């Protein structure tokens, strides 16, 4: 299964890790320089969660980010699932 949040649609994004070396000018050096620029992936904070939805009268298993769980706590399970198009 893919690394995708079913509520927010968050997925892994690409980025870079910049490696610098040298002593800063402020500390008495000649300045820092970029020595490497390595590709990396930023992965979403996914959790598999089993929720009870009283309006449906059943449990629903979802793959959610931590932010989506906060949204469900705030707005309720049924309305959040309905807005995401899962109900």
C-alpha positions as CSV (number, residue, x, y, z in Angstrom):
1,X,0.0,0.0,0.0
2,X,1.3,3.5,-0.8
3,X,2.4,6.1,1.7
4,X,-0.7,8.3,1.3
5,X,-3.0,9.8,3.8
6,X,-6.6,9.0,3.0
7,X,-7.9,12.3,4.5
8,X,-5.4,15.0,3.7
9,X,-3.7,13.3,0.7
10,X,-0.2,13.9,2.1
11,X,2.4,11.9,0.3
12,X,6.2,11.7,0.3
13,X,7.9,14.8,-1.2
14,X,11.4,15.2,-2.6
15,X,14.0,17.5,-1.1
16,X,17.7,18.0,-0.5
17,X,20.1,17.7,2.4
18,X,22.8,20.4,2.1
19,X,26.1,19.6,3.8
20,X,28.3,22.6,4.6
21,X,31.9,22.7,5.9
22,X,34.2,25.4,7.1
23,X,34.3,27.9,9.9
24,X,31.9,30.8,9.8
25,X,33.3,34.3,9.2
26,X,31.7,35.4,12.5
27,X,33.8,32.8,14.3
28,X,37.1,33.9,12.6
29,X,37.0,31.5,9.6
30,X,36.8,32.2,5.9
31,X,33.2,31.2,5.6
32,X,31.2,28.0,5.2
33,X,30.8,26.4,1.8
34,X,28.4,23.8,0.4
35,X,30.3,20.5,-0.2
36,X,27.4,18.2,-1.0
37,X,23.7,18.4,-2.1
38,X,22.1,15.0,-1.5
39,X,18.5,14.1,-2.6
40,X,16.2,12.8,0.1
41,X,12.5,12.1,0.7
42,X,10.3,13.8,3.4
43,X,7.8,11.1,4.4
44,X,4.4,11.9,6.0
45,X,3.8,10.8,9.6
46,X,1.4,8.0,8.8
47,X,-0.5,5.8,11.2
48,X,-3.0,3.0,10.6
49,X,-6.0,3.8,12.7
50,X,-9.3,1.9,13.3
51,X,-12.2,4.4,14.0
52,X,-15.7,3.8,15.1
53,X,-18.2,5.9,13.1
54,X,-21.6,6.1,15.0
55,X,-23.5,7.4,12.0
56,X,-22.5,4.3,10.0
57,X,-22.6,2.0,13.0
58,X,-19.3,0.3,12.1
59,X,-15.6,0.5,12.4
60,X,-13.5,2.0,9.5
61,X,-9.7,1.3,9.1
62,X,-7.8,4.2,7.7
63,X,-4.2,5.2,7.0
64,X,-3.9,8.7,8.5
65,X,-1.3,11.4,9.2
66,X,-1.1,12.8,12.7
67,X,-2.5,16.1,11.4
68,X,-5.6,14.1,10.0
69,X,-6.2,12.6,13.4
70,X,-6.3,16.1,14.9
71,X,-8.8,17.1,12.2
72,X,-11.0,14.1,13.0
73,X,-10.9,15.0,16.7
74,X,-11.9,18.6,15.9
75,X,-14.6,18.0,13.3
76,X,-15.8,14.5,14.0
77,X,-15.2,11.2,12.1
78,X,-18.3,11.2,9.8
79,X,-18.0,14.8,8.6
80,X,-14.3,14.5,7.9
81,X,-14.8,11.2,6.0
82,X,-17.6,12.7,4.0
83,X,-15.5,15.8,3.1
84,X,-12.7,13.4,1.9
85,X,-15.1,11.4,-0.2
86,X,-14.7,8.2,1.7
87,X,-18.3,7.8,2.8
